């Protein structure tokens, strides 16, 4: 019944868009998995509950935010956590395969579901007949009396119309596809919960252990290189920017821009070096463990300082050029990599048994936090605050943000406000999505803008608010390009 409810809700609610409806559809699918696991005598373990609750929590993001890109990340992450909840993996390979393992259960779940329905029907034909007749009578009563009450009171008809999905014959094939997709997905989740694949059974053999000198020498040299680089960074952070600019012929913003991406790649490559070093680390006894912890712990600590330096450079660059979706995204990734380094250091001190699940949980928390802070709203707030300081703003870029940016953009003076909000208001007016497919961000934007019409204020928006490239952005030889990904 939970699987059938998921299919029915998918057909009725998912046709107009994504919002609260996705969470509504996911709840009966989660119940189907719970009932199937209980029937198979599987116990609810703590990490299973963590993944399940985390996956449902991630589906709150589409209900709150109008921007599609954080919602997409949240939906993909929710699917991965839901699959992990069903498989219960704990190793690195098991976590990776377990996050995708739900897809492997689709084909087998169809036969499993058909056999289960056939067995149930064969053993309780009389009871199913009673259920069917009762359901038909209840639906007929709802239709008849609902129509009478709706025709008797306009307010009740309006409330009933807003609550009921708008189903038309024209979109029946699309709704049928969504219904089948929801039913098959819930059935696959139930089947996986009853008979999960044990991905932890697949193991990766450790690499051949190396001698202490052969293993430690390259890493010690790398640590020394990190230390030398960070010593120079410390000098710059303590106020040596003017000297660095004079010696390198770089502007303030160029120095920040040219360094961030290299430091981001340095962080990623360091994590790869750590993984390979652990694979071939010496495993002779307590002295070898102390050597591995000391060398890799030092590398992690130095890399954390690199992460801090990269984030500082991004802060300088945002101050010079403003915040964009790409910049806030890569800064969030760099911050998460710093969290991963902290988790690796903790694993070196207390044991690595929980490390794969801790890293996965930190990624899920990061995606959830990223969606809840409303990145489009934060971008708009930062650019509006920057305009208050420097009287420079990229209206053309802000026009492409979602309705989440409306509260911040509404504070701009005219005609900047009208130019920034024109596209968003046009999109809101042309949208007729029902309540369950509308985000809270969009609803809030409608409340703020109402029936506002920008009118004549948007006749000449080209170049408005761009400011002076030299005085506002640091260097006349470094022209501002709002579409520059760096």
Secondary structure, 3 states (H helix, E strand, C coil): CHHHHHHHHHHHHCCCCCCHHHHHHHHHHHHHHHHHHHHCCCCCCHHHHHHHHHHHHHCHHHHHCCCHHHHHHHHHHHHHHHHHHHHCCCCHHHHHHHHHHHHHHHHHHHHHHHHHHHHHHHHCHHHHHHHHHHHHHHHHHHHHHHHHHHHHCHHHHHHHHHHCCCCCCCCHHHHHHHHHHHHHHHHHHHHHHHCCCCHHHCCCCCCCCCCHHHHHHHHHHHHHHHHHHHHHHHHHHCCCHHHHHHHHCCCHHHHHHHHHHHHHHHHHHHHHHHHHHHHCCCCCCHHHHHHHHHHHHHHHHHHHHHHHHHHHHHHHHHHHHCCCHHHHHHHHHHHHHHHHHHHHHHHHHHCCCCHHHHHHHHHHHHHHHHHHCCHHHHHHHHHHHHHHHHCCCCHHHHCCCCHHHHHHHCCCCCCHHHHHHHHHHHHHHHCCCCHHHCCHHHHHHHHHHCCCCCHHHHCCCCCCCCCCHHHHHCCCCCCCCCCCCC
